[in-house]
Amino acid sequence: MRTHTDAIKLMRFIEALGQRSSSAGRAYIVGGGSAVLYGWRSSTVDVDIKLDPEPAGAFGAIGRLKDELEINVELASPEQFIPELPGWHERSVHIGRYGQVDFYHYDFYAQALAKIERGHSRDLGDVDAMIQAKLVDPERLLELFHAVEGSLERYPAIDAEAFRAKVLAALSRSALATGEQP
């Protein structure tokens, strides 16, 4: 049975994956991994990662590291659940370069919208933490939601009206928590 992953174990994974990959590439940490590295969560059940472009040897390294470090690794990112946000590459926050691989936090706006759509309490807590840490500006989040709202029909599991209501509710809740105007 694999254990939860804390920041130390996650950084060991990132460093080893970078060193064991045999070509340049990018790896984006998503979800609980970002929450753990930023410190608003102490651990995560799994490490969600997106490789783009994929470094040679990364998948073999991931398979071995899962066993060596006793961690769960999932190939998952926001655009699997919501439309890809324009400019997400540029907004992704650089973590560091390990070996030939650059590691980033996947765009926090895309992460926030995917978490809002999912709607689990832990996800909504992550969104609040992103806003409080100023990783996500509520007004920009709403702008980006509107930018992809017309593409929601490509995601049949998403009810566009319900998603819009969730976004507005999350922003309103966040504004109340920070004392700002919704």
Secondary structure, DSSP 8 states (H G I E B T S, - for coil): ----B-HHHHHHHHHHHHHH--S-EEEEEETHHHHHHHTSSS-BSEEEEEESS--TTHHHHHHHHHHHHT-EEEE--GGGTS---TTHHHHSEEEEEETTEEEEE--HHHHHHHHHHH--HHHHHHHHHHHHTTSS-HHHHHHHHHHHHTTGGG-TT--HHHHHHHHHHHHHHHHHHHT---
